[in-house]
């Protein structure tokens, strides 16, 4: 839940020579102590994990939250900033054939090759002709040429990234959110944040539930207790959203994402793809296509008509054959609810559909992955989805600020508070500790950027504890007053 250092009650004894802090002092002189439960020994361990994970992970989560907030708002900014390119000047009576629109785009931009075509999805929307291999365009991106479907007039060209059709503004924010514009190395930051978000959220939720009855008896709502109340309440309400963001963010991360894909494949739940292979008498028809034009065999108009006959309604994307042995692929690209994700393969030789893949036939985990990613990126439910993501990002930012503020207030406002004492694991019964360690080891292997930092923290903590222990023995070992 919470994503910064928690400052819930310190389970250790109060060090001599200083007054107890708010955490160590009783909640209320007249309030009876909460009745212990079998889970009570776990609380100090959860508190320590929550505290230290918050201290070290919160800065990464803060960057992810700020950039995620900006990304969610970029959808509407994109519509406003690129309205000239994305919309037509005037809605006409009838659209021109798609082949004429592509020809107009190629005349204006003869460089590169046609990688895909997205016919106008609405009456006032332009057609996008996507060109790959264009000089000055990132190799992983395409140049989107916007064509008026009624007049074939080119209204502009912008660099586009990804299947969601992100244009320069959203692409820049998306890449900043994903990898800080540092490439594959930068992706480790976002995977690290996603790997720990659910752990910190879960730990904060446990602490909040274990303390909520006591908090109701607290009199006064000022200072650190007010901050703690805000931190706990907002975090508890937002916890489900954080769990979701963490799980879906990991699905396309570098290391955990690869493990998830491998698991899905082993379970027969991988995302299927329509077969674009064409053999027999029709093989080789694409070879006669003019270089880079996107026109192979029967051409774009007949291919689009064949896809429409199979029920593929707008918005769709037409992908030309990759070689002489391949078919056209036409797929629906609507990711807002209800989604349209059907696809067909069309033989360029005779314009017949040779393969059909319906979204309804996807395995369950493939559907859940698709829905989860689309919900995470703010496209599944449109504006409502984007506002919800912005609210979650804002909650995460506030929780981090409140968490660090509580840490400061715990030190009486003049310095950061003392860390949570060591030795919490010793209070946990072996019947709980041993299975918990086993689960953590398995999760750590499956989610490496959770397991490796956790192992490093444990080793460093043990080493520091041993150093402190030996230093204490040298300091007090010969003093009769301490024997």
TAUR-V396152 format. One record per residue. N is the residue number from 0. PSI is psi in degrees with one decimal (none if undefined). Layout:
n=N psi=PSI
n=N psi=PSI
//
This chain:
n=0 psi=-77.2
n=1 psi=153.2
n=2 psi=16.9
n=3 psi=175.3
n=4 psi=122.0
n=5 psi=151.0
n=6 psi=46.4
n=7 psi=170.2
n=8 psi=136.1
n=9 psi=121.6
n=10 psi=-12.2
n=11 psi=175.1
n=12 psi=159.0
n=13 psi=123.8
n=14 psi=143.7
n=15 psi=153.0
n=16 psi=3.7
n=17 psi=152.5
n=18 psi=155.2
n=19 psi=145.6
n=20 psi=178.6
n=21 psi=-34.4
n=22 psi=-35.8
n=23 psi=-21.3
n=24 psi=154.9
n=25 psi=149.1
n=26 psi=-40.3
n=27 psi=139.1
n=28 psi=-31.7
n=29 psi=-6.5
n=30 psi=125.3
n=31 psi=148.8
n=32 psi=141.5
n=33 psi=143.7
n=34 psi=134.8
n=35 psi=154.4
n=36 psi=173.0
n=37 psi=-17.0
n=38 psi=-5.6
n=39 psi=-40.6
n=40 psi=-21.6
n=41 psi=-23.1
n=42 psi=-46.2
n=43 psi=-36.7
n=44 psi=-43.1
n=45 psi=-40.6
n=46 psi=-44.1
n=47 psi=-44.3
n=48 psi=-44.8
n=49 psi=-41.6
n=50 psi=-54.7
n=51 psi=-36.7
n=52 psi=-40.3
n=53 psi=-42.0
n=54 psi=-46.3
n=55 psi=-27.7
n=56 psi=-25.7
n=57 psi=-41.2
n=58 psi=-38.2
n=59 psi=-40.7
n=60 psi=-33.8
n=61 psi=-43.1
n=62 psi=-44.1
n=63 psi=-38.4
n=64 psi=-44.2
n=65 psi=-47.1
n=66 psi=-33.3
n=67 psi=-39.0
n=68 psi=-45.6
n=69 psi=-39.8
n=70 psi=-42.2
n=71 psi=-35.1
n=72 psi=-13.4
n=73 psi=-23.1
n=74 psi=-47.5
n=75 psi=-36.2
n=76 psi=-36.1
n=77 psi=-42.7
n=78 psi=-37.0
n=79 psi=-44.3
n=80 psi=-30.6
n=81 psi=30.5
n=82 psi=-36.5
n=83 psi=-44.7
n=84 psi=-37.2
n=85 psi=-17.0
n=86 psi=158.8
n=87 psi=158.8
n=88 psi=-37.8
n=89 psi=133.3
n=90 psi=125.5
n=91 psi=-173.4
n=92 psi=-38.8
n=93 psi=144.5
n=94 psi=147.0
n=95 psi=158.0
n=96 psi=146.1
n=97 psi=-31.1
n=98 psi=-36.6
n=99 psi=-36.6
n=100 psi=-41.0
n=101 psi=-40.4
n=102 psi=-37.4
n=103 psi=-41.1
n=104 psi=-40.1
n=105 psi=-32.1
n=106 psi=-39.1
n=107 psi=-30.6
n=108 psi=81.0
n=109 psi=-10.2
n=110 psi=159.0
n=111 psi=-172.8
n=112 psi=155.2
n=113 psi=113.7
n=114 psi=-30.7
n=115 psi=161.7
n=116 psi=131.0
n=117 psi=98.6
n=118 psi=154.2
n=119 psi=120.4
n=120 psi=-9.4
n=121 psi=164.6
n=122 psi=-34.2
n=123 psi=11.0
n=124 psi=149.7
n=125 psi=163.0
n=126 psi=141.4
n=127 psi=126.1
n=128 psi=115.5
n=129 psi=121.6
n=130 psi=132.3
n=131 psi=160.2
n=132 psi=24.7
n=133 psi=132.9
n=134 psi=133.9
n=135 psi=-6.3
n=136 psi=135.2
n=137 psi=134.8
n=138 psi=-27.0
n=139 psi=-1.0
n=140 psi=175.0
n=141 psi=162.2
n=142 psi=116.1
n=143 psi=116.4
n=144 psi=121.4
n=145 psi=121.5
n=146 psi=132.6
n=147 psi=118.7
n=148 psi=-14.4
n=149 psi=-28.6
n=150 psi=-11.1
n=151 psi=20.6
n=152 psi=132.4
n=153 psi=123.5
n=154 psi=-1.6
n=155 psi=175.5
n=156 psi=134.1
n=157 psi=151.7
n=158 psi=136.8
n=159 psi=144.7
n=160 psi=137.8
n=161 psi=169.3
n=162 psi=-13.0
n=163 psi=-2.6
n=164 psi=32.2
n=165 psi=131.5
n=166 psi=178.5
n=167 psi=-45.7
n=168 psi=-52.4
n=169 psi=-34.4
n=170 psi=-43.7
n=171 psi=-45.2
n=172 psi=-40.5
n=173 psi=-46.0
n=174 psi=-32.7
n=175 psi=-41.8
n=176 psi=-37.6
n=177 psi=-42.4
n=178 psi=14.1
n=179 psi=24.6
n=180 psi=30.4
n=181 psi=8.9
n=182 psi=-149.7
n=183 psi=-35.5
n=184 psi=-40.9
n=185 psi=-24.9
n=186 psi=-20.2
n=187 psi=-31.4
n=188 psi=-47.6
n=189 psi=-34.5
n=190 psi=-38.1
n=191 psi=-45.8
n=192 psi=-45.4
n=193 psi=-33.9
n=194 psi=-31.3
n=195 psi=-15.9
n=196 psi=-45.3
n=197 psi=-30.7
n=198 psi=-47.5
n=199 psi=-39.5
n=200 psi=-46.0
n=201 psi=-41.9
n=202 psi=-42.7
n=203 psi=-36.5
n=204 psi=-42.1
n=205 psi=-45.1
n=206 psi=-39.1
n=207 psi=-45.0
n=208 psi=-35.4
n=209 psi=-15.5
n=210 psi=-5.7
n=211 psi=-34.7
n=212 psi=-40.5
n=213 psi=-37.7
n=214 psi=-31.1
n=215 psi=-24.0
n=216 psi=-5.3
n=217 psi=131.6
n=218 psi=133.9
n=219 psi=142.4
n=220 psi=45.1
n=221 psi=165.0
n=222 psi=-143.4
n=223 psi=-34.4
n=224 psi=-34.7
n=225 psi=-44.3
n=226 psi=-43.2
n=227 psi=-40.6
n=228 psi=-43.9
n=229 psi=-45.1
n=230 psi=-47.0
n=231 psi=-43.8
n=232 psi=-48.2
n=233 psi=-41.4
n=234 psi=-38.6
n=235 psi=-41.2
n=236 psi=-31.4
n=237 psi=-5.7
n=238 psi=-43.1
n=239 psi=-39.7
n=240 psi=-38.2
n=241 psi=-40.4
n=242 psi=-43.3
n=243 psi=-47.1
n=244 psi=-38.9
n=245 psi=-48.3
n=246 psi=-45.6
n=247 psi=-32.4
n=248 psi=-33.9
n=249 psi=-22.5
n=250 psi=-26.9
n=251 psi=27.0
n=252 psi=172.2
n=253 psi=-56.1
n=254 psi=-54.4
n=255 psi=-36.5
n=256 psi=-39.6
n=257 psi=-38.6
n=258 psi=-38.1
n=259 psi=-43.3
n=260 psi=-41.3
n=261 psi=-40.3
n=262 psi=-44.6
n=263 psi=-41.8
n=264 psi=-42.3
n=265 psi=-25.8
n=266 psi=2.6
n=267 psi=29.5
n=268 psi=19.7
n=269 psi=155.6
n=270 psi=122.4
n=271 psi=166.5
n=272 psi=145.6
n=273 psi=143.4
n=274 psi=123.3
n=275 psi=10.5
n=276 psi=136.3
n=277 psi=126.0
n=278 psi=-168.6
n=279 psi=-146.4
n=280 psi=-19.7
n=281 psi=-7.3
n=282 psi=137.6
n=283 psi=-4.0
n=284 psi=-31.7
n=285 psi=-17.7
n=286 psi=-22.9
n=287 psi=-1.5
n=288 psi=145.4
n=289 psi=142.4
n=290 psi=123.0
n=291 psi=6.2
n=292 psi=-20.5
n=293 psi=-7.3
n=294 psi=109.9
n=295 psi=133.3
n=296 psi=-120.0
n=297 psi=-17.6
n=298 psi=168.7
n=299 psi=-37.6
n=300 psi=-45.5
n=301 psi=-34.7
n=302 psi=-44.8
n=303 psi=-39.9
n=304 psi=-38.7
n=305 psi=-39.1
n=306 psi=-40.4
n=307 psi=-39.2
n=308 psi=-24.3
n=309 psi=3.5
n=310 psi=10.6
n=311 psi=100.3
n=312 psi=168.2
n=313 psi=151.6
n=314 psi=144.9
n=315 psi=163.7
n=316 psi=131.8
n=317 psi=123.4
n=318 psi=117.5
n=319 psi=160.1
n=320 psi=141.2
n=321 psi=-28.1
n=322 psi=-174.2
n=323 psi=-14.7
n=324 psi=8.4
n=325 psi=161.0
n=326 psi=165.2
n=327 psi=145.9
n=328 psi=125.3
n=329 psi=123.6
n=330 psi=146.4
n=331 psi=141.5
n=332 psi=20.6
n=333 psi=122.4
n=334 psi=2.1
n=335 psi=155.8
n=336 psi=136.6
n=337 psi=137.3
n=338 psi=150.7
n=339 psi=107.2
n=340 psi=20.3
n=341 psi=157.4
n=342 psi=153.3
n=343 psi=156.3
n=344 psi=132.9
n=345 psi=126.2
n=346 psi=122.8
n=347 psi=-13.1
n=348 psi=-43.0
n=349 psi=0.4
n=350 psi=15.0
n=351 psi=146.5
n=352 psi=124.7
n=353 psi=-12.9
n=354 psi=145.2
n=355 psi=135.4
n=356 psi=119.7
n=357 psi=142.5
n=358 psi=-30.7
n=359 psi=-23.2
n=360 psi=-1.5
n=361 psi=145.7
n=362 psi=157.2
n=363 psi=-48.0
n=364 psi=-31.2
n=365 psi=-40.5
n=366 psi=-45.7
n=367 psi=-38.7
n=368 psi=-45.0
n=369 psi=-48.4
n=370 psi=-41.6
n=371 psi=-45.4
n=372 psi=-42.3
n=373 psi=-35.3
n=374 psi=-39.9
n=375 psi=-36.8
n=376 psi=-1.0
n=377 psi=17.2
n=378 psi=-17.0
n=379 psi=-44.8
n=380 psi=24.5
n=381 psi=-135.2
n=382 psi=-40.4
n=383 psi=-42.8
n=384 psi=-44.9
n=385 psi=-39.2
n=386 psi=-38.1
n=387 psi=-40.7
n=388 psi=-38.8
n=389 psi=-37.7
n=390 psi=-42.2
n=391 psi=-42.6
n=392 psi=-42.1
n=393 psi=-40.8
n=394 psi=-41.3
n=395 psi=-42.3
n=396 psi=-46.3
n=397 psi=-40.5
n=398 psi=-39.4
n=399 psi=-45.2
n=400 psi=-46.2
n=401 psi=-37.6
n=402 psi=-47.4
n=403 psi=-34.2
n=404 psi=-41.9
n=405 psi=-38.7
n=406 psi=-40.9
n=407 psi=-45.5
n=408 psi=-29.5
n=409 psi=-27.1
n=410 psi=21.2
n=411 psi=26.5
n=412 psi=2.6
n=413 psi=-17.2
n=414 psi=165.8
n=415 psi=147.0
n=416 psi=165.2
n=417 psi=146.5
n=418 psi=163.8
n=419 psi=133.1
n=420 psi=156.1
n=421 psi=172.7
n=422 psi=6.3
n=423 psi=-33.3
n=424 psi=-24.1
n=425 psi=-19.2
n=426 psi=-10.1
n=427 psi=128.8
n=428 psi=143.6
n=429 psi=-32.0
n=430 psi=-21.4
n=431 psi=-40.7
n=432 psi=-46.4
n=433 psi=-50.5
n=434 psi=-36.0
n=435 psi=-41.9
n=436 psi=-40.6
n=437 psi=-44.1
n=438 psi=-41.3
n=439 psi=-39.6
n=440 psi=-45.2
n=441 psi=-45.7
n=442 psi=-38.4
n=443 psi=-35.1
n=444 psi=-37.3
n=445 psi=-33.5
n=446 psi=84.5
n=447 psi=-36.4
n=448 psi=2.2
n=449 psi=-47.8
n=450 psi=-44.5
n=451 psi=-49.4
n=452 psi=-36.4
n=453 psi=-43.5
n=454 psi=-40.9
n=455 psi=-40.1
n=456 psi=-43.8
n=457 psi=-45.1
n=458 psi=-43.8
n=459 psi=-39.7
n=460 psi=-42.0
n=461 psi=-43.2
n=462 psi=-44.6
n=463 psi=-37.9
n=464 psi=-40.5
n=465 psi=-40.4
n=466 psi=-44.9
n=467 psi=-38.8
n=468 psi=-46.4
n=469 psi=-37.9
n=470 psi=-39.2
n=471 psi=-38.7
n=472 psi=-39.2
n=473 psi=-34.3
n=474 psi=-43.5
n=475 psi=-4.9
n=476 psi=-35.0
n=477 psi=6.3
n=478 psi=115.4
n=479 psi=-24.4
n=480 psi=-21.2
n=481 psi=3.6
n=482 psi=none
//
